[in-house]
Amino acid sequence: MNVPGDLLYTKDHEWIKVENGLAIVGITEFAQGELGDVVFVQLPSIGQSAKQGEAFGTIEAVKAVADLYAPISGEIVEVNTVLNDAPETINREPYGAGWIVKIKPSNLDAEAKPLLNPAAYTDHTSA
């Protein structure tokens, strides 16, 4: 299983990468593997508030429908509209072109503390 070393993770299988003051968010390779072929992603609206630990959208796959949870709080400033026409991008590139949203964090330093580093996330998925 691929667990990139430059990301942080949630126990709900979202990842976060902070770049240029924004938090890029997606689901992990583990999550997309458990879901199966992704067929639809309900994206939030730009400008919508995200609150850490709360659902901001859903992802539908052949095996299940799951909520997408915000790893941090802030304002959603960009959504990956490619997923509207090609949701399977999440299966092919969960850590690249399959990102879901970009959030302008409101309290990144405090909210990053409960997130998992790659080693902790690997332990979490193997438990």
C-alpha positions in Angstrom: 0.0 0.0 0.0 1.3 3.4 -1.0 1.4 5.9 2.0 3.3 9.0 0.8 5.7 10.4 3.4 4.8 14.1 2.8 1.2 13.8 3.8 -0.9 13.7 7.0 -3.8 11.3 7.4 -7.1 10.9 9.3 -8.4 7.8 10.8 -11.3 8.1 8.3 -8.8 7.7 5.4 -8.5 11.2 4.1 -5.1 12.7 3.4 -4.0 16.3 3.6 -1.0 18.2 2.0 -0.3 21.8 2.9 1.0 23.7 -0.1 1.1 27.5 -0.6 -1.1 28.1 2.4 -3.8 25.7 1.2 -4.7 22.2 2.4 -5.2 19.8 -0.5 -7.5 17.0 0.5 -8.2 13.6 -0.9 -8.9 10.0 0.1 -6.1 7.4 0.5 -5.2 4.5 -1.7 -6.4 2.3 1.1 -9.9 4.0 1.1 -10.3 3.9 -2.6 -9.3 0.2 -2.6 -11.9 -0.6 0.0 -14.6 1.3 -1.8 -13.9 -0.2 -5.2 -14.6 1.6 -8.5 -15.6 5.2 -7.7 -18.6 6.2 -9.8 -19.7 9.6 -8.3 -18.4 12.3 -6.0 -20.6 14.9 -4.5 -18.4 18.0 -4.3 -19.1 20.8 -1.9 -19.6 24.4 -3.0 -16.7 26.9 -3.3 -17.0 29.2 -0.3 -18.6 26.5 1.9 -17.1 26.2 5.4 -15.5 22.9 6.4 -15.3 21.9 10.0 -12.7 19.3 11.1 -14.3 15.9 11.5 -17.5 16.8 9.8 -18.8 15.6 6.4 -18.3 18.0 3.4 -19.4 15.6 0.6 -19.9 12.0 -0.3 -18.2 9.5 -2.5 -20.1 6.7 -4.3 -18.5 3.5 -5.4 -19.7 0.1 -6.6 -19.4 -1.3 -3.1 -20.6 1.6 -0.9 -21.4 5.2 -0.4 -19.3 7.0 2.1 -19.1 10.5 3.6 -16.0 12.6 3.0 -14.8 14.2 6.3 -12.8 17.4 6.6 -9.4 16.8 8.1 -9.2 20.5 9.1 -11.5 23.5 9.4 -11.6 26.3 6.9 -13.1 27.7 3.7 -13.3 25.5 0.6 -11.6 27.6 -2.1 -11.4 25.0 -4.9 -13.0 21.7 -5.9 -11.6 19.2 -8.4 -14.2 19.5 -11.1 -12.5 16.8 -13.1 -14.2 14.4 -10.8 -17.6 15.4 -12.1 -16.9 13.7 -15.4 -14.2 11.3 -14.4 -14.7 10.2 -10.8 -12.5 7.1 -11.5 -9.5 9.5 -11.3 -9.6 8.8 -7.6 -9.0 5.1 -8.2 -6.1 5.8 -10.6 -4.4 8.7 -8.8 -5.7 9.1 -5.3 -2.6 11.2 -4.3 -2.4 13.2 -7.5 -5.0 14.1 -10.0 -7.7 12.5 -7.7 -7.5 15.2 -5.1 -11.0 16.4 -4.0 -10.9 19.9 -2.4 -8.6 22.7 -1.4 -9.3 24.3 1.9 -7.9 27.6 3.3 -7.2 26.5 6.8 -8.5 28.5 9.7 -6.4 26.9 12.5 -4.0 24.5 10.9 -1.4 24.4 13.6 -3.8 23.3 16.3 -5.9 21.0 14.0 -2.9 19.2 12.5 -2.0 17.7 15.9 -4.5 14.9 15.9 -3.7 13.9 12.3 -1.6 10.8 11.7 1.9 10.8 10.2 2.6 8.1 7.6 3.9 5.5 10.1 0.9 6.0 12.3 -1.5 5.7 9.4 0.2 2.6 8.2 -0.3 1.1 11.7 -3.9 2.2 11.7 -4.7 0.5 8.4 -3.0 -2.8 9.4 -4.8 -3.1 12.7 
